[in-house]
Amino acid sequence: MYPHHIDAGDAGEAGDGGDQDTWPAAARGGPAGGPVPPDDSPNHPGTPHGSDGPDGPDRPDDPLGSHGPHASHGPHEPGGPDGSGGSDGPGGSDGSGGSDGPGGSDGSGGSDGPGGPGGAGSRGGRGAGREPRIPLPRTPVEDGGLPQSAPSPAPPPAPPAPARGAAVQHVPLVLEHQVLTSLLGAWALAVCSPEEAAAVDAHLGACATCAEEAGRLRRAVALLQRPESLDLDLALRNRVLDGCLARRPPRIPVPEWATPYDAETARLDALLQDIGDADWHTPVRLRWFSADGTASRRATVAGVVAHLLAVDGLVAVALGLPDPLGEIPAPNPAPASRTEAYWRASHLPPTRAVRAPWRAQSHDLVRTVSFTGSGAGRMPVSYGDFELPLHDAMVDRAFECWVHAEDIAQAVAYPYGPPSPRHLNRMIDLAARMLPAALAQRRRAGTAAPGGHRHLVAAGAPGRSLRLEIEGSGGGEWLIPLDSPAAGSAAHEVAHVALDGVEFCRLTAGRVPPEEAAAGQDGDREAIRDVLFAAASLSRM
């Protein structure tokens, strides 16, 4: 046997046309090519089946190739593998006439010869100009010789999140008619999901039967629970204060006729605290009744508070407190004149800064009348062309505070209710007591018709009267004298008027025209008209 060596030029070739691998398929011992070791035998796993493998000839174009494991390993005889007549001889695989000879695979005329794919003598000798094929590294083997498993594929990327503030698109549901009908109850209670509610809404536009049933269910749901206001009860403050005062009476109580002003200024202050800076410049239209018509003045929320500050200053001056106008001259002490003077003196339109002096003045007024006591209630307060006692002036200022607070609340869309019944009754009583004087003034001015049934009475004697019935909380009945401002008499009643308490107050504030006042009327129509117009003439800016 010749010593084995690996031909670098033959590395990886088991035979022409056969399977290639990274290991050499044959070992040669000399120039003539020694016997091929059994590298492709079953004892050498991993070696590809070459031309001498157990699978038969590896070259389909070699009719004289070996057929079995012993074909290329026979003795060197003429008919053997290396003899002239053997498989490596003239008709053999390495002979001159064999598959590696002139007509063989490695000979000059073989498949690897000059016309072969491997160049001249690429298997019999080293091919000229062909680089050696170096075996590539095998795949690393782990855990019992098994090839390493391929890495698992990466998970698909998550869909991009919607942008902040972007509307979420809901896929519309497609439901059957029976399912949509079963959802009508939940839809009426507003407990459906957005997708279900959208599907029901779309179905109601096309199905009249379901739309009628949905309407009945919605009306039934409305009867289950009445919507309640989120605002606190107006009487809650009075109940809390009454409970506190019942347990611990104040050392210096607030007079009963000053409590409406204390309550209404507190309510307006709470409204002003809730509104924003921009709301202070919201336009507000001040309206009042004048000369058988409606007058108005444009202002802002801050301007209305400044108006209350200026007019409340009349009571402050009467009590010896500082005048909010200061050195600002006013043509006369009338409320409208003082308001216009205060507005003109401001270099800029009033802002929310006016709240602080108004609030401080209202606190000073309540504190001062409390220390003065109930005996100071008859102190006169001048309004320019008329006077009111202090106890009536405080009720009048409470009434104006409520009316203008409603104007502000309507401008800024703020919920605001009427005063408590006890305070509302005091305001109605004041207006009813002022009606005879207002009616007499209108007759002197010729704006009230004397009427065909008018008759003169002695001073202080009762004359014709009108019964004013105020309905609702805080209401009552008053006899309004028509011919003598002294007193009314039920024996001489000629007319009867019924009004809601809040409606009557808005009539006297100039917010409701007298022709549109919702009043129940009975009796002398002319007397009723005169009283309604006299009530409207009590209003002022």
C-alpha positions in Angstrom: 0.0 0.0 0.0 1.2 3.5 -0.8 1.2 6.1 1.9 -2.0 8.1 1.9 -2.0 11.7 1.2 -4.7 14.3 0.3 -4.5 16.0 -2.9 -5.6 19.6 -2.4 -6.7 19.8 -6.0 -9.1 16.9 -5.5 -10.5 18.0 -2.1 -14.3 17.9 -2.1 -14.6 15.7 -5.3 -15.8 12.2 -4.9 -16.2 11.8 -8.6 -17.1 13.8 -11.6 -20.9 14.2 -11.7 -21.2 12.8 -8.1 -22.1 14.5 -4.8 -19.6 17.0 -3.6 -18.6 17.5 0.1 -16.1 19.4 2.0 -14.0 16.3 2.7 -11.6 14.6 0.1 -13.1 11.7 -1.8 -9.8 9.9 -2.6 -6.2 9.5 -1.4 -3.4 8.9 -3.9 0.0 7.3 -3.2 2.1 8.2 -6.2 2.2 9.4 -9.7 0.3 6.4 -10.9 -2.4 6.8 -8.3 -2.5 4.2 -5.6 -5.4 2.3 -4.4 -8.3 4.4 -3.1 -8.9 3.9 0.6 -12.4 3.0 1.6 -13.3 6.5 2.9 -16.8 6.2 1.5 -17.5 2.9 3.2 -20.2 2.6 5.8 -17.5 3.0 8.5 -16.9 6.6 7.5 -20.1 8.4 8.0 -20.5 11.8 6.5 -18.4 10.9 3.4 -20.5 11.3 0.2 -21.2 8.4 -2.0 -18.6 8.5 -4.8 -18.2 6.4 -7.8 -17.3 3.4 -5.6 -20.0 3.8 -3.1 -22.6 1.3 -2.3 -25.1 3.0 -4.4 -23.5 1.9 -7.6 -21.8 4.0 -10.2 -21.7 7.7 -9.4 -21.1 8.8 -13.0 -23.8 8.0 -15.5 -21.5 8.6 -18.4 -19.0 5.9 -17.3 -20.1 2.5 -18.6 -17.1 0.8 -17.3 -17.3 2.4 -13.8 -17.2 0.3 -10.7 -20.3 -1.4 -9.4 -20.0 -2.0 -5.7 -17.6 -1.5 -2.8 -14.9 -3.8 -4.2 -14.7 -2.5 -7.7 -11.8 0.0 -7.2 -10.0 -1.9 -4.5 -9.0 -5.1 -6.3 -5.4 -6.5 -6.8 -3.1 -4.9 -9.3 -3.5 -7.3 -12.1 -4.0 -6.8 -15.8 -7.6 -7.4 -15.3 -7.6 -5.6 -11.9 -8.3 -2.1 -10.9 -4.8 -0.9 -11.9 -3.9 -3.3 -14.7 -4.0 -2.6 -18.3 -7.2 -4.5 -18.7 -8.7 -3.8 -15.3 -10.9 -1.0 -14.2 -7.8 1.3 -14.0 -6.2 0.1 -17.2 -7.1 0.8 -20.7 -10.7 0.0 -19.8 -10.4 0.9 -16.1 -11.0 4.0 -14.2 -7.4 5.1 -14.0 -5.8 3.4 -17.1 -4.8 5.0 -20.3 -7.9 3.7 -21.9 -10.0 3.7 -18.9 -12.2 6.3 -17.5 -9.2 8.3 -16.3 -7.1 7.7 -19.4 -7.4 9.3 -22.8 -11.0 8.5 -22.8 -11.4 8.5 -19.0 -12.5 11.1 -16.6 -8.9 12.2 -15.5 -7.0 11.5 -18.7 -6.0 13.8 -21.5 -9.2 12.9 -23.4 -11.4 12.2 -20.4 -14.0 14.3 -18.9 -11.4 16.2 -16.8 -8.9 16.3 -19.6 -8.4 19.0 -22.1 -12.1 18.8 -23.1 -13.3 18.0 -19.6 -14.7 20.3 -17.1 -11.7 20.2 -14.8 -8.9 21.1 -17.3 -6.0 18.8 -18.3 -5.2 16.2 -15.7 -7.1 17.7 -12.9 -7.6 14.4 -11.2 -4.5 12.5 -12.6 -2.3 15.4 -11.6 -2.9 18.9 -10.2 -4.9 21.1 -12.6 -3.0 24.0 -13.9 -4.4 27.4 -12.8 -7.2 26.0 -10.6 -7.2 27.2 -7.0 -7.5 24.5 -4.4 -10.9 24.1 -2.8 -10.6 24.5 1.0 -13.2 22.8 3.1 -15.8 25.1 4.7 -16.5 24.8 8.4 -19.4 22.6 9.4 -22.4 24.0 11.1 -21.8 23.9 14.9 -23.4 20.9 16.6 -24.8 21.0 20.1 -26.8 18.7 22.3 -26.3 15.2 20.9 -25.0 16.2 17.5 -28.2 17.8 16.3 -27.8 21.0 14.3 -28.7 24.2 16.1 -32.3 25.2 15.5 -32.9 28.2 13.4 -33.8 31.4 15.4 -37.5 32.0 15.8 -38.8 34.8 13.5 -39.3 38.2 15.1 -42.8 39.1 16.0 -44.6 41.4 13.6 -44.4 45.1 14.5 -47.3 46.5 16.5 -49.6 48.9 14.7 -48.8 52.5 15.3 -50.7 54.1 18.2 -53.2 56.9 17.2 -52.0 60.4 17.6 -52.9 62.3 20.7 -56.3 63.9 20.3 -57.1 62.0 17.1 -60.7 60.7 17.0 -61.1 57.0 17.4 -62.8 55.5 14.4 -65.5 53.0 15.5 -66.3 50.3 13.1 -70.1 50.3 12.6 -71.9 47.2 13.8 -74.2 45.4 11.4 -76.9 43.8 13.6 -80.1 42.0 12.7 -83.5 43.6 13.3 -84.3 41.3 16.2 -81.1 42.2 18.0 -81.6 45.9 17.4 -85.1 45.6 18.8 -83.8 44.0 22.0 -81.3 46.9 22.4 -84.0 49.6 22.5 -84.4 49.3 26.3 -80.7 49.7 27.0 -80.6 52.5 24.4 -83.4 54.4 26.2 -81.4 54.1 29.5 -78.2 55.3 27.7 -76.3 52.2 28.8 -75.4 50.9 25.3 -71.8 50.9 24.1 -71.0 53.6 21.5 -71.0 51.0 18.7 -74.4 49.7 19.7 -75.9 53.1 20.2 -74.7 54.1 16.7 -76.2 51.0 15.2 -79.5 51.7 17.0 -79.5 55.3 15.9 -79.0 54.4 12.3 -81.7 51.8 12.5 -84.3 54.2 14.0 -84.0 56.4 11.0 -85.1 53.6 8.7 -87.6 51.6 10.9 -90.8 53.5 11.9 -91.9 50.8 14.3 -88.7 50.8 16.3 -88.6 54.6 16.3 -92.1 54.7 17.8 -91.2 52.1 20.4 -87.9 54.0 21.2 -89.9 57.2 21.8 -92.2 55.5 24.2 -89.3 54.0 26.1 -87.5 57.4 26.3 -90.7 59.0 27.8 -91.0 56.2 30.3 -87.4 56.7 31.4 -88.0 60.4 31.9 -90.8 59.5 34.3 -88.5 57.3 36.4 -86.5 60.1 37.9 -86.8 63.8 37.5 -83.6 65.7 36.7 -82.5 67.6 39.8 -80.4 70.8 39.8 -76.9 70.6 41.0 -77.2 73.9 42.7 -77.8 74.1 46.4 -81.2 74.8 47.7 -81.8 78.5 48.1 -83.2 78.0 51.6 -80.2 75.9 52.7 -78.3 79.0 53.8 -81.2 80.3 55.9 -81.8 76.9 57.5 -78.1 76.5 58.4 -78.0 80.0 59.9 -81.3 79.5 61.8 -80.0 76.3 63.2 -76.7 77.9 64.3 -78.4 81.0 65.7 -80.9 78.8 67.6 -78.0 77.1 69.4 -76.0 80.3 69.9 -77.7 83.6 69.4 -75.5 86.4 68.1 -74.4 89.1 70.5 -75.2 91.7 67.8 -78.1 90.3 65.6 -78.7 91.6 62.1 -82.1 93.4 61.9 -84.8 91.5 60.2 -85.2 94.1 57.5 -81.5 93.9 56.7 -81.3 90.1 56.2 -82.6 90.2 52.6 -79.8 92.6 51.6 -77.3 90.4 53.5 -78.5 87.3 51.7 -78.7 88.7 48.2 -75.3 90.4 48.3 -73.8 87.0 49.4 -75.5 85.2 46.5 -74.2 87.8 44.0 -70.7 87.6 45.4 -70.8 83.8 45.0 -71.8 84.3 41.3 -69.0 86.8 40.7 -66.5 84.4 42.3 -67.4 81.7 39.9 -67.0 83.6 36.6 -63.8 84.1 34.7 -61.9 87.2 33.8 -63.3 87.4 30.3 -66.9 87.2 31.7 -66.5 90.5 33.4 -66.6 92.2 30.0 -69.7 90.3 28.8 -72.3 92.8 27.5 -75.4 93.3 29.8 -78.5 95.2 28.8 -80.1 97.2 31.7 -83.8 97.8 31.1 -86.4 99.8 32.9 -89.9 101.3 32.2 -90.1 105.0 31.4 -92.8 107.3 29.9 -95.0 104.4 28.8 -92.2 102.7 27.1 -89.1 100.6 27.7 -85.7 102.2 28.1 -82.3 100.4 28.1 -78.7 101.1 28.7 -75.8 99.0 27.5 -73.2 97.9 30.1 -70.9 95.1 31.1 -70.9 92.7 34.0 -68.2 94.9 35.7 -70.3 98.0 34.8 -73.4 96.5 36.5 -71.4 95.9 39.7 -70.1 99.4 39.6 -73.7 100.6 39.2 -74.7 98.7 42.4 -71.6 100.2 44.2 -72.7 103.7 43.3 -76.3 103.4 44.3 -75.6 101.5 47.5 -73.5 104.5 48.3 -76.7 106.4 49.0 -77.3 104.2 52.0 -73.7 104.4 53.0 -73.8 108.2 53.0 -77.0 108.1 55.1 -75.2 105.9 57.7 -72.1 108.1 57.7 -69.9 105.7 55.8 -67.5 106.9 53.0 -69.1 107.6 49.7 -67.7 105.3 47.0 -67.8 108.2 44.5 -65.3 110.0 46.6 -64.5 113.3 44.9 -66.4 112.4 41.7 -69.1 115.1 41.3 -72.6 114.0 40.5 -75.3 116.4 39.1 -77.9 115.1 41.6 -78.1 112.2 44.1 -80.4 110.2 41.8 -79.3 106.6 41.1 -78.9 107.1 37.4 -76.9 110.3 37.8 -74.5 108.7 40.3 -73.9 105.7 38.0 -73.2 107.8 35.0 -70.7 110.0 36.9 -68.9 106.9 38.2 -68.7 105.4 34.7 -67.4 108.6 33.2 -64.7 109.0 35.9 -63.2 105.6 35.1 -60.3 106.1 32.6 -60.8 102.4 31.5 -63.9 100.2 31.5 -64.6 98.6 34.9 -62.9 95.2 35.4 -63.2 92.6 38.1 -61.3 94.9 40.4 -64.6 96.6 41.2 -65.8 93.5 43.1 -63.5 94.2 46.1 -64.9 97.7 47.0 -68.5 96.6 46.3 -68.1 93.6 48.6 -66.4 95.6 51.3 -69.1 98.2 51.2 -71.9 95.6 51.5 -70.2 94.1 54.6 -69.9 97.6 56.1 -73.5 98.3 55.5 -74.7 95.1 57.2 -72.3 95.6 60.1 -73.3 99.2 60.6 -77.0 98.7 60.6 -76.5 95.8 63.0 -74.6 98.0 65.5 -77.1 100.8 65.0 -80.0 98.5 65.9 -83.6 98.3 64.9 -84.3 101.8 66.1 -82.4 103.3 63.1 -84.8 101.8 60.6 -86.7 105.1 60.3 -83.6 107.0 59.2 -84.4 108.7 55.8 -82.4 107.8 52.8 -82.6 110.2 49.9 -82.9 109.0 46.3 -82.9 112.4 44.8 -86.6 112.9 43.9 -87.9 110.7 46.7 -86.9 109.3 50.1 -87.3 106.0 51.8 -86.8 105.0 55.4 -83.7 103.0 56.1 -85.5 99.7 56.6 -87.3 100.1 53.2 -84.1 101.3 51.6 -82.3 98.1 52.6 -85.1 96.0 51.2 -85.0 98.1 48.0 -81.2 97.5 47.7 -81.8 93.8 48.2 -84.4 93.8 45.4 -82.0 95.7 43.0 -79.2 93.3 43.9 -81.3 90.3 42.9 -82.6 91.9 39.7 -79.2 92.9 38.5 -77.7 89.5 39.5 -80.3 87.9 37.3 -79.2 90.2 34.4 -75.6 89.1 35.0 -76.5 85.4 35.3 -78.4 85.6 32.0 -75.5 87.2 30.2 -72.9 84.6 31.4 -75.3 81.6 31.3 -75.2 81.1 35.1 -78.2 79.4 36.9 -79.8 81.8 39.3 -83.0 81.5 41.2 -85.3 83.9 43.1 -84.8 84.9 46.7 -86.2 82.9 49.6 -90.0 83.2 50.2 -89.5 85.2 53.3 -87.3 87.8 51.6 -89.4 87.8 48.5 -92.5 88.6 50.6 -90.7 91.7 52.0 -89.8 92.9 48.4 -93.4 92.4 47.2 -94.8 94.2 50.3 -92.5 97.2 49.6 -93.6 97.4 46.0 -97.3 97.1 47.0 -96.9 99.9 49.5 -95.3 102.2 46.9 -98.0 101.6 44.3 -100.5 104.3 45.5 -97.8 107.0 45.3 -96.7 105.9 41.9 -100.3 105.8 40.7 -100.9 109.3 42.0 -97.8 110.6 40.3 -98.9 109.1 37.0 -102.2 110.8 37.3 -100.6 114.1 38.0 -98.4 113.7 34.9 -101.5 112.8 32.9 -100.2 109.3 31.9 -103.0 107.6 33.8 -106.6 108.2 32.7 -108.9 109.4 35.5 -111.7 107.1 34.4 -115.4 107.6 34.2 -116.1 106.1 37.6 -113.6 108.2 39.5 -115.0 110.0 42.5 -113.4 112.2 45.1 -113.3 111.2 48.7 -112.3 113.0 51.8 -108.7 112.9 52.9 -108.0 109.8 54.8 -111.3 108.2 53.9 -111.3 104.9 52.1 -112.1 105.0 48.4 -112.1 102.5 45.6 -109.6 99.7 45.9 -108.0 97.0 43.8 -107.2 93.6 45.3 -103.7 92.5 44.4 -103.3 88.8 44.9 -99.7 87.5 44.6 -99.6 83.7 44.2 -96.8 81.3 45.0 -94.3 81.3 47.8 -93.8 84.7 49.4 -97.2 85.9 48.1 -100.2 87.3 49.8 -103.0 89.9 49.3 -102.9 93.6 49.3 -105.6 96.3 48.8 -104.3 99.0 46.6 -106.2 102.3 47.0 -107.1 103.9 43.7 -108.6 107.3 44.8 -107.0 108.0 48.1 -103.4 107.0 49.0 -104.4 106.7 52.6 -105.8 103.2 52.8 -107.7 100.6 50.8 -111.1 99.1 51.6 -112.5 95.8 50.8 -116.0 97.3 50.8 -115.1 99.5 47.8 -113.2 96.8 45.8 -113.7 97.4 42.1 -111.1 95.0 40.6 -109.0 91.9 41.3 -105.6 91.1 39.8 -103.8 87.8 40.4 -100.0 87.6 39.6 -97.2 85.2 40.4 -94.8 86.6 42.9 -91.7 86.5 40.7 -93.7 87.8 37.7 -94.9 90.8 39.8 -91.3 91.6 40.9 -90.1 91.5 37.3 -92.9 93.8 36.3 -91.9 96.3 38.9 -88.2 96.0 37.8 -89.2 96.8 34.2 -88.2 93.4 32.8 -91.8 92.5 31.8 -93.9 95.0 29.9 -97.3 95.7 31.6 -99.2 94.6 28.5 -97.5 91.2 28.6 -97.8 90.5 32.3 -99.5 87.2 32.8 -102.2 88.4 35.2 -105.6 87.1 36.0 -108.0 90.1 35.8 -111.5 90.6 37.0 -113.4 93.9 37.4 -112.6 97.4 36.2 -110.2 97.0 33.3 -109.2 100.7 33.4 -108.2 100.4 37.1 -106.3 97.2 36.4 -104.4 98.8 33.6 -103.5 101.8 35.7 -102.1 99.6 38.5 -100.1 97.5 36.2 -98.5 100.5 34.5 -97.9 102.1 37.9 -96.1 98.9 39.0 -93.9 99.1 35.9 -93.1 102.8 36.6 -91.4 101.8 39.9 -88.4 100.5 37.9 -85.3 102.6 37.3 -81.8 102.0 36.0 
